[in-house]
Amino acid sequence: QFIAEGSTGSLSGLVNANGHTYYKMQLIEGGKEIVAELVNPTSFSFSNLKPTTYKIRFLIDTNGDGLWSLGNILEDIPPDAVQDDIPEIKLRANFEIDLETITVNASGKAVDSGE
């Protein structure tokens, strides 16, 4: 599918890992489809995005095994953290949105990085 020039937008910013050594950043379109995934980014830039609503979610390795895991209910192992409370981003055509700095937070709560 071809996208007409001038009908897309972009998102960019920095990521403060907040001491986490392994995490995945996911860009989710319309609350459903993962359109991009980055591992341990310190910055990000997503371009040629169609105008719609996006969410950013972090999957955070909180047990330090280098993977994000679902846990195991039979062995009483909790799942690794998910941070999904970052506000939705409404992207319009020809918009370039700089989200500045997003801080990875294993509590699942958005953190004001103060930057």
C-alpha positions as CSV (number, residue, x, y, z in Angstrom):
1,Q,0.0,0.0,0.0
2,F,1.4,3.4,-1.0
3,I,1.1,6.4,1.3
4,A,0.8,9.8,-0.3
5,E,3.7,12.2,0.4
6,G,2.7,14.7,3.1
7,S,0.1,12.4,4.6
8,T,2.3,10.9,7.4
9,G,3.8,12.1,10.6
10,S,6.7,11.1,12.9
11,L,7.5,10.6,16.6
12,S,10.8,10.9,18.3
13,G,12.4,11.3,21.7
14,L,14.8,10.0,24.3
15,V,14.5,7.1,26.7
16,N,15.9,7.2,30.3
17,A,16.5,3.5,31.2
18,N,16.2,4.4,34.9
19,G,18.8,1.6,35.7
20,H,17.1,-1.1,33.7
21,T,19.4,-3.2,31.7
22,Y,16.9,-4.9,29.4
23,Y,13.6,-3.6,28.1
24,K,11.6,-3.5,24.9
25,M,9.8,-0.3,23.7
26,Q,6.7,-1.0,21.6
27,L,4.8,1.5,19.4
28,I,1.2,0.4,19.2
29,E,-1.2,1.8,16.6
30,G,-4.8,2.3,17.6
31,G,-4.3,0.3,20.8
32,K,-4.1,-3.0,18.9
33,E,-1.3,-3.5,16.5
34,I,2.4,-3.3,17.4
35,V,4.0,-1.4,14.5
36,A,7.5,-1.1,15.8
37,E,9.6,-2.6,18.6
38,L,13.0,-1.5,19.8
39,V,15.3,-3.3,22.3
40,N,17.1,-1.1,25.0
41,P,16.8,2.2,23.0
42,T,18.3,5.4,24.4
43,S,16.5,7.4,21.7
44,F,13.8,6.6,19.1
45,S,12.5,8.0,15.9
46,F,9.5,6.6,14.1
47,S,8.7,8.1,10.7
48,N,6.2,7.7,7.9
49,L,3.5,6.9,10.4
50,K,-0.1,7.2,9.3
51,P,-2.2,9.8,11.2
52,T,-4.0,8.0,14.1
53,T,-3.6,7.4,17.8
54,Y,-0.5,5.6,19.1
55,K,0.6,4.2,22.5
56,I,4.1,3.5,23.8
57,R,4.5,0.5,26.0
58,F,7.6,-0.9,27.7
59,L,8.2,-4.5,28.6
60,I,10.8,-4.5,31.4
61,D,13.0,-7.4,32.5
62,T,12.7,-7.0,36.3
63,N,14.2,-10.4,37.2
64,G,17.5,-9.7,35.4
65,D,17.5,-12.8,33.2
66,G,17.9,-10.8,30.0
67,L,14.4,-11.7,28.7
68,W,10.9,-10.4,29.3
69,S,8.8,-13.3,30.7
70,L,5.2,-14.0,31.5
71,G,6.1,-15.7,34.8
72,N,4.8,-19.0,36.0
73,I,1.8,-19.2,38.2
74,L,2.5,-22.9,39.0
75,E,5.9,-22.0,40.4
76,D,4.7,-18.6,41.9
77,I,7.1,-16.6,39.6
78,P,5.6,-13.2,38.9
79,P,5.7,-11.8,35.4
80,D,8.2,-9.1,34.4
81,A,6.8,-5.6,34.5
82,V,4.8,-3.8,31.8
83,Q,4.6,0.0,31.7
84,D,1.6,0.9,29.6
85,D,0.3,4.1,31.2
86,I,2.1,6.6,29.0
87,P,-0.6,8.9,27.5
88,E,-1.9,8.2,24.0
89,I,-0.4,10.2,21.2
90,K,-2.6,11.7,18.5
91,L,-0.6,12.0,15.4
92,R,-1.7,14.2,12.5
93,A,-0.4,14.3,8.9
94,N,2.7,16.4,8.6
95,F,3.3,16.5,12.3
96,E,6.7,15.8,13.9
97,I,6.1,15.2,17.6
98,D,9.1,15.2,19.9
99,L,8.2,13.5,23.1
100,E,11.4,14.6,24.8
101,T,12.4,12.0,27.5
102,I,10.4,9.0,28.6
103,T,11.6,7.2,31.7
104,V,11.3,3.4,31.9
105,N,9.5,2.6,35.2
106,A,9.0,-1.0,36.4
107,S,6.1,0.1,38.7
108,G,4.0,0.6,35.6
109,K,3.5,4.3,36.4
110,A,4.6,7.1,34.2
111,V,7.5,9.1,35.6
112,D,8.2,12.8,35.0
113,S,11.9,12.8,34.1
114,G,12.1,16.5,34.8
115,E,13.9,17.2,31.5
